[in-house]
Amino acid sequence: MPAYYKHPEWNELDTAVKETVALGDQIYLRFEDTIFYAQGGGQKSDRGTVSAEGNAYPLIKCIKDEHGDPLALIDSEHPEELLGKKVHLALDRPFRDTQMKLHTSLHLLHMLIEKHLGHDIENPITSDIEEDFAFNKYKNAVVEGVDFQMIAQEMNELTAQDIPVETWSDEKDPHYRYWKCMDTTIPCGGIHVKNLKEIGPVSLVFHSKKGNMTVQVRLG
């Protein structure tokens, strides 16, 4: 299990490049361990730098291979030269924190919609996390009758409280992970805050178009 799951609070890590992987015309690095989250489930890849032998290379993105293991693409003309070398990873913590807060907020939004309606609903048609906001898009019929202003009020009441958020890996398949808050448990491979209070105040922006309702979550 990579360090970004075991120790999401880490900002730096000394590791080594154990393999290079060619995908198309790009060469990715596989580290012995990594703090860089690989993009998935709408959550963006982490940002940061990879340093080796006095040079610092910006991280372009991290992806998952066919087995679900992370690979890193760096801004270097010859990344293959780092094979077998020790490297220092440094995380862009503000970007990661925003992504975690927004990701947890989307799950909280969905959870409160189901609570408001009194039954489970379909997953969003689309769910995505941008740099400063996130959104779920639902079919209008699925969220018909939902008072999103009330949902926003309830979200802010919850994010002002000391309410734990748990994540863990499946015992049989470590790549399969779960998220839990209060009495709701769902599958999710993302990285999240450990407590709703970390999110702070939020606002909702919602609009209907072509039979779908898009609900944006913004922090602050």
Secondary structure, 3 states (H helix, E strand, C coil): CCHHHHCCCCCEEEEEEEEEEEECCEEEEEECCCCCCCCECCECCCCEEEEECCEEEEEEEEEECCCCCEEEEECCCCHHHHCCCEEEEEECHHHHHHHHHHHHHHHHHHHHHHHHHCCCCCCCCEEEECCCEEEEEEECCCCCCCCHHHHHHHHHHHCCCCCEEEEEECCCCCCCEEEEECCEEEECCCCCCCEHHHCCCEEEEEEEECCEEEEEEEEC
